[in-house]
Amino acid sequence: MLDFDHCWQALCDRDPSFDGRFVFAVHSTRIFCRPSCPARRPRREGVSFFSHIHEAEAAGFRACRRCSPQGKSPAEQLDELVIAACRLLDESVEPMTLEQLAARIGLSSSHLARAFKARTGLTPRAWAAARRRERLEMQLPDAESVLGAALDAGYGSTRGAYQHTAAISPAQRRRKGAGETLRYATSPCPLGLLLVAASEKGICALLFGDERQALLEELGARFSAAHLLPDQAGLGEWLRSIIIQLGEPTRAAQLPLDLRGTAFQQQVWQALRSIPPGETRRYGELAASLGSHPRAVARACASNPVGLLVPCHRVVGANQALTGYRWGVERKAALLDSERDESGA
């Protein structure tokens, strides 16, 4: 059963997340459209809603040619073109310019650049550079030399491989993280078990789970090149601050962070930290504030390695739906309920 008030709000917002869930028909034009149709908004009293396309057709309405409710939406078509562009960048032996990529895809350079960044959070050039670095990091542990791995990954020399490095250099990665040690500690908490890991700069992981071994495996998967050293005593004060925040969300733990991610991920994570306890933001709202796409924001939230302190649990779907959470929707609900109770929201 459709909720007509929610349908009307989705129509007014042109919310693409409702595409495929219903169509609306305009009495005056006898046309039915998808919720995200960019056409002028009709009057409320002149609209009917249908769960399925065939219901609208049976009622005597015809499909809109602009938003094509019977086929793929313009946004979905752009999604496919951006996926194709990503594949071309990944498979190209030589670097591609934006103009070359746009010509292969069949869009103008400016249109492709906007669509690509909205959906991935990166420019095509930054995407290619990130994928090249991923190839480098995969090859480094087994490479005979940094130069050989760099050339195989698509760099012209080792100079590019050492530019914009993260906490450890390519040479350190090749030596399986020699030179970096991450300390970690675990503790019971209201959400089960809590694991905190820290570098010399600050906390680089805050994970929730039910079993200590599973948490250690997740930490090892995230930082496979580092030496992991248990330090229950050294991190005890930080653990206590975090557990206090879990019980009293307004007493936010002021701890140093070592966040490792792309420029766009860092931008999203910073935006998450600006959401006050007791409040939430929709993926679409956060994306609009960053000039991005909800899917790109969702991917950045899913990549967040520091739960609670980078509060990705405060981002929700349409109609405040909890959607996913890396450490379980139940934990997300518990965190939000605790923050609402504490703030009186």
N, C-alpha and C positions, 0 to 999 in steps of 0.2 A: 504494500500500500504506500503510495507516494505521499509525502508530507508537502503539500502545496506551498506552504510558507517557506520551507527550506528550498524548494525548487525555484521559487520566485527570487529568493536571495541569491542563489547560484546564478540565475539568469542575469540579475543586476550586476553581479561581480564578474560575469563572463568567466566563471571558474572552470578551467579545463578538466579539473579532477572529477567533475560530474558528467563529462562526456561519456556516453555509453550507458549511463544509468537512467536517463530519461531524455525525451525530446519535448520541446514546447511548440505549439501551433498558434499562429496568428490568424484570428478570424477574418480580418479585413483583407488579407492577401491570400488566404487559403494555403499558406506555406508553413512547413514545420522545419525546425532548426535544432542544432545541438546547443547546449547551454553556453558554450564559449563563442557562439556566432558573433562576429564584430558588427553586424548590422545594427541600425538604430533600435534602441530599446522600445518595445511596444507598451501600450497601456495595460495595466494589470487586468482590467475587466475584459480586455479583448484577447486573452490568452488562455489556452487549455494545455494541460500537461498529460503526457502519455508515457507509460513505462517502456513500450516497445514501438519500433518504427512501424510495424505492420498495423498497430492500432491506429496510428495517425493516418496512415494510408486508407484504412477501412472507413475512417471518418470523413474522407474526401479531401485530405490535405496532400500536397505534393512537396517533394524534398527541395530544400534551399540549395541553389547552385553555388552560393558563396561559401557555405561552411560544409557542404557535402555530408549530411548526417548519415547517409547510407554507406559511405566509404570512410577513408582515412581523413582526419581533419588536417587543415594546413599545418597545425603544430606537429601532428604525428608525421606528416610528410617531411617537415624540417628535421624532426628527430632522426629519421632514416638517413637524410642527407648528411647530417653531422656525424652519424655513425659511420657512413661511407667515407667521409673525410678523415675521421680518426684512423680507419683501416688503411687508407692510402698513405697517411703519414707514417703509420707503423711499418708498412711494408716497403716504403720507398728507400732505396739504397742511398740516393743522393738527397740532400736537403731540398725541400720544395718551398718556393715563395708562395705568398698568399694568392698572388695572381694566377700562378700555375695550378694551385689547388682549386681555386674557384672555377677556373676553366674546365677542369676535370669533373667537378661536381655539377656545373651548370647554373651557378648563381653568380651574382656580382660579388666583387671582393668585399664591399662594405656589408652586404647582406649576410654573406657567409661569416664574416668576422663577428658580427653581432650575435647571430644564431649560435655560433660555436662557443663563444664566451658565456652566453646565457645558459647553455646546457652543460658545459664542462667546468666553468669557472676559470678557464685558461684561454689565452689566444692560441691559434694554431702553432705559432712558433714556440710558445711555452710548453704546449702539449708535446711537441716533437722533442724538445730538450728534456722534459721529464721522462719520456719513454726511453730516450737514449741513456739517461742516467740509470733508469731501472735495469736496462740491459747490461750496463757497466757493472752495477752492483751484483747482479746475478753471476757474472763471469769472473769477477775479481777473486773469489776464494779459490778457484781452481786454475787461475791463470799463471803462466810462467813469469809474467812481468806485468806491471801496471800499463806500460806502453802497449803491449800486445792486447790486453783487455780493452784499452781505450780505442785502439784501431778497429777491433772487432765490433765494438759497440757503435761505431760510426763517428768517433772523434778524429780530427785530423792530427792531433798530437795529445800529449798528456796535459798541456796547458788548460784546455777546455775541461778536462776531467777534474782538475783541481779547483776550478772556479765555482763559486756558490756552493761549497761543500757544507755538509751538516756538521754534527758534533765531531765526527771522526773523518779522517782523510781517506782517499782511495787506497793509499798504501797501508793504512791501518786496517781497512776492510779486507784487503788481500791477506793480511796477517791474522784474519778472523777476529778483528776488534782489539788487537793488542794495543794497549795504551788507554783504553776506556774501561772503567769498572763502574757498574751500577749496584748500589746497595738496595736491599729490599727488606721489608718486614711485613708480617701479617697479623691480623687481629680479628676476633669475633666482633660483630657489629649488629645493629638492628636489622640489617639487610642480609645477614648471613656471615660471610667472610669478606674481609677487606685486605687487599694487598697494595702497598705503596712502594714504588721504586724511585730512586733519586740518583741523579748524576751530581757532578760538582756544582752545576748551575742551579739545580732545584728538582722538584718532582717532575718526572717524565712519564709516569704511569700511575693511575689509581684505578684498580680493577675490583669488581665485585664477583662473588661466586659462592659455591656451596662446598667445594672441596679444595684443600690447599694444593694438591698436585695439579689439578686443572688450572688453577691460577698461575702456578709456576710454569706450566706448559704454555699458557697464553703469553706470559711475560717473555719466555724464551723465544716464542715465535715472532714477537714484535722486535726483539733486540737480540737476534741470533748471533751477531758479531761481537757482543759485549761479554765481559766476565761478570757474572752475577754473584754477588757476595751477600749473604744474610747478615743483617745488622739490626737486630731487634732493639738493642739498647740505644744505638745511635739515632734511630728513627722513632723512638718511643714517644717523644714529645709531639712530633708531627702527627702520629697516629692518634694521640689523645685529642689534639685540636680538631681533627677530622671527625672523630666520633662525637665530640661535643656539638659540632655543626649538624650532624645527623639528628641529634636529639633536639637541638635548638637552632633552627635554620637561620635565624636573624644574627646569630654569632658566627659569622662566616670566618673560616680559617684563613688568615692572611699569611700564606706560605709562598715561597719562591717557586716558580714553575719553569721547566725546561721543555717547551712545546716544540715538537719537531714535525713540520709539515710544509706543504707548498704555501706560496704567498696567499692563495685564495683560502686554503684551509685555515691559515693563521687569521685571516680577516674574519671568517665565520666564527672561529673560536673566540675572538675578541668581542664580537657582537653578542655571543652567548653570555659572556661574563657581564655584559651590561644589563641583562634582564634581571630585575629585582626578584628576590624570593617571594613566592605567593602569586607571581604573575607568569603568564605564558605568552608565546608568540606562535602564530601559524607559520608553517614553512613558507607560504606565499608572502606573508608580511615581511619575514626576514629577508627573503630573496629580493623583494621590491626595494627594501632599504639599502641593499648592497648592489642593486642593478644587475641581479643575476636571475637564475631560474630555480624554482623550488627543488628540482631533482638534484641540481648541483649542491644546493645547501644541505639536502638530506644526505648526500654522499659524504660531505665534510663532517656532518654530525656523526655519522656512522663510523668515521675514521678517528674520532676523538679518543685518545688514549687515557685521558685524565677525567674520569667520571666525577661528578659532584662539583669539583672545583672549576671545571669548565662545564657549566650546567646544560648539557644537551637534552636533559630530561625536561627542560622548560619549553621545548619546541613541540608543538602538537599539529595534528592534521586538521582538515576542515571539520567544522562543528565540534572542535575541541577533542576529536578522536585521538587516543593515545598513540596509535600507529606502533611502530617498532621501537625497540631500545636494545642496545647491544647486550645489556645484562638482564634482560627480561622485562616484559611489560608490567609484571607485578611489582618489580622494584621501582619502575618509573611511577606507577600509580601511588606507591607508598611515599616516595619522595615528594610528589606534588601534594598529596593529602597532608603530609606533615608541614610543608611550607605554608599551605593555606590556613591550617589550624593555628600555626604560630603567628601569622600576619593578620589573622582575623578576616581574610578575604572570603 
